[in-house]
Amino acid sequence: MPIDRGVFTDRRRRASAILRARGLAALLLAPGSDLAYLAGYRMFGSERLTCLVVGADGTATLVVPELESPRARTIAPELDQRTWGETDDPYAVAASLVRDTGDVALSDQMWALFVLSLQRALPGRRTVLASGVTAELRMRKEPHEIEALRAVAAAADRAYARVVRGQFAGRREREVAADLAALLREEGHEEVAFTIVASGPNGASPHHETGERRVERGDAIVLDFGGTRGWYCSDITRTVHVGEPPAEVRGVHDTVRRAQEAAYAAAVEGATASSVDAAARGVIDDAGYAASFIHRLGHGIGLDGHEHPYLVAGNQQRLETGMAFSIEPGVYLSGRFGVRIEDIAVIGADGRAEPLNHADHALAIVG
């Protein structure tokens, strides 16, 4: 991730300020996107504790197993580091770095092994979710993050433009998905996270597990795919049709497209996340498909494919410049077909939602 290491120092400083404002003693972050965001350091999870301890007093220390120390020093040389050997107690080491009074915030996705052990090492302190602190920082994307999202979205667009030129009819879903994964890599993705190919009745399952069904002429197909480039995530959905689509499929697709357009119009600085969901949902409800839009409108995106803010009923979070999220209305008719259209958008300097995906939104006809 070729950015100035001072970015991470500044992020940790701001995290400490939030801790002080909320009366929390420290953040304890296991490997994952929060640790990567604050330290610029990614590693695989294992039973050996790696933990970034950010204190309300402004200190930040990376607790690492001795065998990981050389790599950590190379990647994050400005960070204080405490190493532990195979016979040491790493939880005691981490706990010793929590110097202020107050509760501690632990990574939302920290393993239970670590959570329970840290709770024992920090008796008398309540543990809360780290996202109560880190989401405040991560929701508002910095300019270089927006450029990273723009680049990975463009790569996904290019993969889509190529896959629709290929053959669909007569092939298994998993074969089309394999082509799509290869195209994502060719277009610049370093990792492919998912390639959903949901044909015919499978399209009515929003998170269908791509499988052995053979695509048939007359199928609507939901293509939902994404991955990472430079740590940042793509996520795009388009619906295509094998051969000329019937009027009903065209009508549902038009409804979903108009719902997305309504969401774009509503997604302005100061609007609530809930109101953007409602704008799209109103179009689908008016078309008679209220019971068939069965998920929230969207989710934030960045270092994680799903992160804050969530565009869902009841979320009163107000949108701000730099917030990036999906806009993905859908209609799912059980046993028949589904339609979803998804872009990633960001609230730009003009206070409006700017699409980062520019792949054609039309109902593509494929062979």
Secondary structure as the mmCIF struct_conf table of DSSP 4:
data_model
#
loop_
_struct_conf.conf_type_id
_struct_conf.id
_struct_conf.beg_label_comp_id
_struct_conf.beg_label_asym_id
_struct_conf.beg_label_seq_id
_struct_conf.end_label_comp_id
_struct_conf.end_label_asym_id
_struct_conf.end_label_seq_id
BEND BEND1 ILE A 3 ILE A 3
TURN_TY1_P TURN_TY1_P1 ARG A 5 ARG A 5
HELX_RH_AL_P HELX_RH_AL_P1 GLY A 6 ALA A 21
TURN_TY1_P TURN_TY1_P2 ARG A 22 GLY A 23
STRN STRN1 LEU A 24 LEU A 29
TURN_TY1_P TURN_TY1_P3 PRO A 31 GLY A 32
HELX_RH_AL_P HELX_RH_AL_P2 SER A 33 ALA A 39
BEND BEND2 GLY A 40 GLY A 40
BEND BEND3 GLU A 47 ARG A 48
STRN STRN2 CYS A 51 GLY A 55
TURN_TY1_P TURN_TY1_P4 ALA A 56 ASP A 57
BEND BEND4 GLY A 58 GLY A 58
STRN STRN3 ALA A 60 PRO A 65
HELX_RH_3T_P HELX_RH_3T_P1 GLU A 66 GLU A 68
HELX_RH_AL_P HELX_RH_AL_P3 SER A 69 ILE A 75
TURN_TY1_P TURN_TY1_P5 PRO A 77 GLU A 78
BEND BEND5 LEU A 79 LEU A 79
STRN STRN4 ASP A 80 TRP A 84
TURN_TY1_P TURN_TY1_P6 GLU A 86 THR A 87
BEND BEND6 ASP A 88 ASP A 88
HELX_RH_AL_P HELX_RH_AL_P4 PRO A 90 SER A 96
TURN_TY1_P TURN_TY1_P7 LEU A 97 LEU A 97
BEND BEND7 ASP A 100 GLY A 102
STRN STRN5 ASP A 103 LEU A 106
TURN_TY1_P TURN_TY1_P8 ASP A 108 GLN A 109
HELX_RH_AL_P HELX_RH_AL_P5 ALA A 112 ALA A 121
BEND BEND8 LEU A 122 LEU A 122
TURN_TY1_P TURN_TY1_P9 PRO A 123 GLY A 124
STRN STRN6 THR A 127 LEU A 129
TURN_TY1_P TURN_TY1_P10 ALA A 130 ALA A 130
HELX_RH_AL_P HELX_RH_AL_P6 SER A 131 ARG A 138
TURN_TY1_P TURN_TY1_P11 MET A 139 MET A 139
STRN STRN7 ARG A 140 ARG A 140
HELX_RH_AL_P HELX_RH_AL_P7 PRO A 143 VAL A 163
TURN_TY1_P TURN_TY1_P12 VAL A 164 ARG A 165
BEND BEND9 GLY A 166 GLY A 166
TURN_TY1_P TURN_TY1_P13 ALA A 169 GLY A 170
BEND BEND10 ARG A 171 ARG A 171
STRN STRN8 ARG A 172 ARG A 172
HELX_RH_AL_P HELX_RH_AL_P8 GLU A 173 GLU A 186
TURN_TY1_P TURN_TY1_P14 GLU A 187 GLY A 188
BEND BEND11 GLU A 190 GLU A 190
STRN STRN9 GLU A 191 SER A 199
HELX_RH_3T_P HELX_RH_3T_P2 GLY A 200 ALA A 204
BEND BEND12 SER A 205 SER A 205
TURN_TY1_P TURN_TY1_P15 PRO A 206 HIS A 207
BEND BEND13 GLU A 212 GLU A 212
HELX_LH_PP_P HELX_LH_PP_P1 ARG A 213 ARG A 213
STRN STRN10 ARG A 214 ARG A 214
HELX_LH_PP_P HELX_LH_PP_P2 VAL A 215 VAL A 215
TURN_TY1_P TURN_TY1_P16 ARG A 217 GLY A 218
STRN STRN11 ALA A 220 ARG A 229
TURN_TY1_P TURN_TY1_P17 GLY A 230 TRP A 231
STRN STRN12 TYR A 232 CYS A 233
STRN STRN13 ILE A 236 VAL A 242
BEND BEND14 GLY A 243 GLU A 244
HELX_LH_PP_P HELX_LH_PP_P3 PRO A 245 PRO A 246
HELX_RH_AL_P HELX_RH_AL_P9 ALA A 247 ALA A 266
STRN STRN14 VAL A 268 VAL A 268
TURN_TY1_P TURN_TY1_P18 GLU A 269 GLY A 270
STRN STRN15 THR A 272 THR A 272
HELX_RH_AL_P HELX_RH_AL_P10 ALA A 273 ASP A 286
TURN_TY1_P TURN_TY1_P19 ALA A 287 GLY A 288
HELX_RH_3T_P HELX_RH_3T_P3 ALA A 290 SER A 292
BEND BEND15 HIS A 295 HIS A 295
BEND BEND16 LEU A 297 LEU A 297
STRN STRN16 GLY A 298 GLY A 300
BEND BEND17 GLY A 302 HIS A 306
STRN STRN17 GLU A 307 LEU A 311
TURN_TY1_P TURN_TY1_P20 ALA A 313 GLY A 314
HELX_LH_PP_P HELX_LH_PP_P4 GLN A 317 GLN A 317
STRN STRN18 ARG A 318 ARG A 318
HELX_LH_PP_P HELX_LH_PP_P5 LEU A 319 LEU A 319
TURN_TY1_P TURN_TY1_P21 THR A 321 GLY A 322
STRN STRN19 MET A 323 MET A 323
STRN STRN20 ALA A 324 ILE A 327
STRN STRN21 GLY A 330 LEU A 333
TURN_TY1_P TURN_TY1_P22 SER A 334 ARG A 336
STRN STRN22 PHE A 337 ARG A 340
STRN STRN23 GLU A 342 GLU A 342
STRN STRN24 ASP A 343 ILE A 347
TURN_TY1_P TURN_TY1_P23 ALA A 349 ASP A 350
BEND BEND18 GLY A 351 GLY A 351
STRN STRN25 ARG A 352 ARG A 352
STRN STRN26 ALA A 353 PRO A 355
BEND BEND19 LEU A 356 LEU A 356
BEND BEND20 ALA A 359 ALA A 359
BEND BEND21 ALA A 362 ALA A 362
STRN STRN27 ALA A 364 VAL A 366
#
